[in-house]
Amino acid sequence: MYPFKVHGSTYRKWVRMTYSINTGEMQALCAWLRSARKAQALSMRDLAARLEKPHSYVQKVEQGDRRLDVVEYVWYCEALGLSPQEGLAVLNSAGKTRRATSQKW
């Protein structure tokens, strides 16, 4: 439950929250990062070494179990030699697809 105020009174209501990690956009971004790593014939351990992280970090990112913040995303792209703007284009196209297929209220 999340409290919210209406005209000075506090109410409690169940609010369904969608986390970005569960969206099609995030899945598309993770798939893009994974395919870029594989295209360079890098193992998860190789990429993790470049990032100075444990290999489980790369695994969790690629499986969608771990979200990247903006700075981590840029570092991840740099480690793969990718432009972060390319990934944002992937997000944008996945978002347009989701918005085009979602129901209107």
C-alpha positions, -999 to +999 in steps of 0.1 A: +000+000+000+011+035-008-003+064+011-014+094-008-032+127+001-064+140-014-076+174+000-055+171+031-067+136+041-044+106+038-057+075+020-042+041+014-047+023-018-031-006-035-011+006-064+003-018-090+039-007-098+058-018-129+095-020-124+116-012-154+134-045-151+103-064-161+095-044-192+101-053-229+124-023-231+148-037-205+146-072-221+155-057-255+184-038-240+197-069-222+194-089-255+213-062-273+241-062-248+243-100-248+244-101-286+271-075-288+292-095-263+287-127-283+295-109-316+329-100-302+334-136-290+338-125-254+328-148-226+310-134-196+342-138-176+362-118-202+336-089-201+335-091-163+373-088-162+371-056-184+344-042-160+364-053-129+333-071-116+326-108-109+312-128-138+279-132-120+274-094-125+274-099-163+252-129-160+226-111-139+226-081-162+221-103-193+194-124-177+175-093-166+180-101-129+200-069-123+193-034-135+220-011-146+220+025-135+230+052-161+267+053-151+270+015-151+253+013-184+278+037-199+307+017-184+292-015-198+289+000-233+325+013-231+337-022-221+321-036-252+331-007-274+295+003-280+279+037-282+254+042-254+232+061-278+227+028-299+213+011-268+189+041-262+177+037-298+170+000-290+150+011-259+131+037-279+121+012-306+111-014-281+090+013-263+073+024-294+063-012-301+049-016-266+030+016-268+016+008-302+003-026-290-010-015-256-047-009-250-061+026-248-083+035-219 
